[in-house]
Amino acid sequence: MNGKRLAERIGAALLLGAALWGPAVAQTPPAAGHLARIEATDEMRVCIWPDYYSITYRDPRTQVLSGIDIDLAGQLAHELGVRPRFVDSSFATLVDDLLGDRCDIAMFAVGVTPARQARLRFSSPTLASDIYAITTRSNRRIHDWGDIDKPDTVVAVARGTLHETVMRQKLRFARLLVLDTPFAREQEVESGRADVFMTDYPYSRRFLANADWARLIAPPHPYHISPYAYAVAPGDDAWLARVNRFVRDIKRDGRLKRAAARYHLEGIVAP
């Protein structure tokens, strides 16, 4: 799919999503404002998922972090005059990590879902992606998207991801297999115990580049385009406003697009 067509899909889906999801539900505010704590400690704690290629990825050989949200977290911290401290998190532990004050902000392309909106607050979206499927080159039953939701098909997803929520709602005939890690879902497909696993645009790019057995299946029409944004704990409007100002600025001055292009994500930048 070319970048222009994907961008058109994203724009339409974001407008629909904004109408459907509405505002987040506020919870108990933190004891002290995050901006004051960040200034006092000279650091901004950033929750990341270090296995998210092009987003927040830790190279297993060098332990160096890279990705669009690593770069942009550094820029936000620089604007605040502090250093970023990256805290390992995951989609399964995201809510607990933010509400438990392990980090000030989650910056790892967090999908904005109704369940997460009920407990967290989100910035304006930075990226948006549809859902894609990965199968093996040798799978003889799965040829295109229409072959997925059929009896006897096994669809693997990682626990706690938006793919688990979406596929629970969407699948009518296929069996959903929920696994504890992304690596487990990949192993199930490679071994033939599952037919496909569901993922998004950034992860699919990395996976296809490193797994010669894998084959991508894209939906022929928008399936479930999800906006990705930065997440914070509820109750601190000043901190959320500062994060939104940063997102607004990087969209206006081109920093978001330049960072996306650096990691080949320009096709999924949110308008």
C-alpha positions in Angstrom: 0.0 0.0 0.0 1.4 3.4 -0.9 1.9 6.2 1.6 -0.8 8.5 0.2 -3.5 5.8 0.3 -2.5 4.7 3.8 -2.6 8.4 5.0 -6.1 8.8 3.6 -7.3 5.7 5.4 -5.7 7.0 8.7 -7.4 10.4 8.4 -10.9 9.0 7.9 -10.5 6.4 10.7 -9.2 9.0 13.2 -12.3 11.2 12.6 -14.6 8.2 13.2 -12.6 7.1 16.3 -12.8 10.5 17.8 -16.6 10.5 17.5 -17.0 7.0 18.9 -14.6 7.0 21.9 -15.1 10.4 23.5 -13.1 11.7 26.5 -11.2 9.6 29.0 -12.7 9.0 32.5 -10.7 10.9 35.1 -9.5 9.1 38.3 -7.8 10.1 41.5 -5.2 12.8 40.7 -1.6 12.2 41.7 -0.3 13.6 45.0 1.9 16.1 43.2 2.0 17.4 39.7 4.3 15.6 37.2 5.8 18.8 35.9 6.9 19.8 39.4 8.3 16.3 40.1 10.2 16.3 36.8 11.8 19.6 37.5 12.7 18.7 41.0 14.3 15.4 40.1 15.8 16.6 36.8 14.4 13.6 34.9 11.4 12.5 32.9 10.5 8.9 33.4 9.3 7.4 30.1 7.6 4.0 29.9 8.6 2.1 26.8 8.2 -1.4 25.3 11.8 -2.2 24.3 10.7 -4.8 21.7 8.8 -2.4 19.5 10.9 -2.0 16.3 11.0 1.5 14.9 9.2 2.8 17.9 11.1 1.9 21.1 13.5 -0.9 20.3 16.5 -2.1 22.3 19.1 -3.8 20.2 19.8 -7.2 21.9 23.5 -7.0 21.0 24.3 -3.5 21.9 21.5 -2.6 24.3 21.1 0.7 22.5 17.6 2.1 22.3 16.3 3.5 19.0 13.0 4.4 17.4 10.7 7.3 16.8 9.5 7.6 20.4 13.0 7.3 21.8 14.0 10.3 19.7 10.9 12.3 20.5 11.1 11.5 24.2 14.6 13.0 24.1 13.2 16.1 22.5 10.4 16.5 25.0 12.9 16.0 27.9 15.2 18.6 26.3 12.4 21.1 26.1 11.8 20.6 29.8 15.4 21.0 30.6 15.8 17.4 32.0 17.1 14.0 31.0 14.8 11.1 29.9 14.9 7.9 32.0 13.5 5.0 30.1 11.5 2.5 32.1 10.7 -0.9 30.6 7.0 -1.6 30.3 4.6 -3.5 28.1 1.1 -3.2 26.8 0.0 -5.7 29.5 1.4 -3.6 32.3 1.0 -0.2 30.8 -2.0 0.9 33.0 -0.5 -0.4 36.2 2.8 1.3 35.4 1.2 4.7 34.9 -1.3 4.5 37.7 1.5 3.1 40.0 3.6 6.2 39.2 6.5 4.1 37.7 6.7 6.6 34.9 5.5 10.1 34.0 4.5 9.2 30.5 4.2 6.2 28.2 5.8 6.9 24.8 5.7 3.7 22.7 2.9 4.2 20.2 0.1 3.2 22.6 -3.1 2.4 20.8 -6.0 4.5 22.0 -8.7 2.0 22.9 -11.9 2.5 24.9 -10.7 0.2 27.7 -7.5 2.3 28.1 -9.3 5.6 27.8 -11.4 4.5 30.8 -8.3 4.5 33.0 -5.7 6.8 31.3 -5.5 10.1 29.5 -4.1 10.4 26.0 -2.4 13.1 24.0 -3.4 13.9 20.4 -2.4 11.0 18.2 1.0 10.9 16.6 0.6 7.8 14.5 -2.1 5.4 13.3 -2.1 1.9 11.9 -4.4 -0.7 10.6 -4.1 -4.4 11.6 -2.1 -6.8 9.5 -1.7 -10.6 9.6 1.5 -12.6 9.4 1.4 -16.2 8.2 4.0 -18.6 6.8 4.9 -18.9 3.2 4.1 -22.6 3.3 0.5 -22.1 4.7 -1.8 -23.5 2.1 -5.1 -22.4 3.6 -4.4 -18.7 4.2 -4.0 -16.9 0.9 -5.7 -13.6 1.6 -7.6 -11.7 4.3 -10.9 -13.5 3.6 -9.3 -16.8 4.6 -8.6 -15.8 8.1 -12.0 -15.8 9.9 -13.0 -19.4 9.0 -13.6 -22.5 11.1 -10.4 -24.3 12.1 -8.2 -21.2 11.6 -6.2 -20.3 14.7 -5.4 -16.6 15.1 -2.7 -15.7 17.6 -2.5 -12.4 19.5 -0.3 -11.1 22.3 -2.1 -10.6 25.6 -2.9 -7.0 26.6 -2.5 -5.6 23.1 -5.2 -3.9 21.2 -5.1 -6.8 18.8 -6.5 -9.0 21.5 -9.4 -6.7 22.1 -10.2 -6.1 18.4 -10.0 -9.7 17.4 -12.2 -10.8 20.2 -14.8 -8.5 18.8 -14.2 -9.2 15.1 -13.7 -13.0 14.8 -16.9 -15.1 14.3 -15.5 -18.5 13.2 -11.8 -18.6 13.8 -10.3 -19.6 17.2 -8.4 -16.9 19.0 -5.2 -17.9 20.8 -4.1 -15.4 23.4 -0.4 -15.7 24.3 1.7 -14.0 26.9 4.3 -12.5 24.7 4.7 -11.4 21.0 7.4 -14.0 20.6 5.1 -16.8 21.7 2.5 -15.8 19.0 5.3 -15.8 16.4 6.5 -19.2 17.4 3.0 -20.6 17.2 2.7 -19.5 13.6 6.2 -20.6 12.6 5.6 -24.0 14.1 2.2 -24.4 12.4 0.2 -24.5 15.6 -1.4 -21.2 14.6 -2.3 -19.9 11.2 -1.7 -16.2 11.6 -0.7 -13.7 14.2 -2.0 -10.1 14.2 0.2 -7.1 14.3 0.5 -3.5 13.2 2.5 -1.6 10.5 5.7 -0.9 12.4 6.1 -4.4 13.8 5.3 -6.0 10.5 8.1 -4.1 8.8 10.7 -5.3 11.2 9.4 -8.9 11.3 9.3 -9.4 7.5 12.8 -8.1 7.2 14.1 -10.7 9.7 11.9 -13.8 9.1 12.3 -15.4 5.7 9.5 -17.8 6.5 6.9 -15.1 7.0 4.3 -13.6 4.6 2.2 -10.5 5.1 -1.5 -10.4 4.6 -3.0 -6.9 4.4 -6.7 -6.1 4.7 -8.2 -5.1 1.3 -10.1 -2.3 3.0 -9.7 -0.5 6.4 -10.2 -3.1 9.0 -9.5 -1.4 12.3 -7.2 1.7 12.1 -6.2 2.7 15.6 -4.6 6.0 16.6 -1.4 5.8 18.6 -0.7 8.5 21.2 1.2 9.2 24.4 -0.5 8.1 27.6 -0.4 9.7 31.1 -2.1 9.0 34.4 -5.4 10.9 34.9 -5.7 13.9 37.2 -2.9 16.1 36.1 -4.3 18.4 33.4 -1.3 20.7 33.4 1.0 17.7 32.4 -1.4 16.5 29.7 -1.6 20.0 28.3 2.2 20.3 28.2 2.4 16.9 26.4 -0.3 18.0 23.9 1.6 21.2 23.3 4.7 19.2 22.4 2.6 17.0 20.0 1.1 20.1 18.4 4.5 21.7 18.0 6.2 18.6 16.4 3.4 18.3 13.9 3.5 22.0 13.0 7.3 22.3 12.7 7.8 19.0 10.8 9.7 17.2 13.6 7.2 14.4 13.7 7.3 13.7 10.0 11.1 13.9 10.0 11.4 11.4 12.9 8.8 9.1 11.2 10.8 9.2 7.9 14.0 8.2 9.8 12.3 4.9 10.8 10.2 4.5 7.6 7.0 5.3 9.3 6.0 8.3 7.2 3.0 6.5 5.8 1.3 6.2 9.3 1.8 9.8 10.7 -1.4 11.0 12.1 -2.7 14.3 10.7 
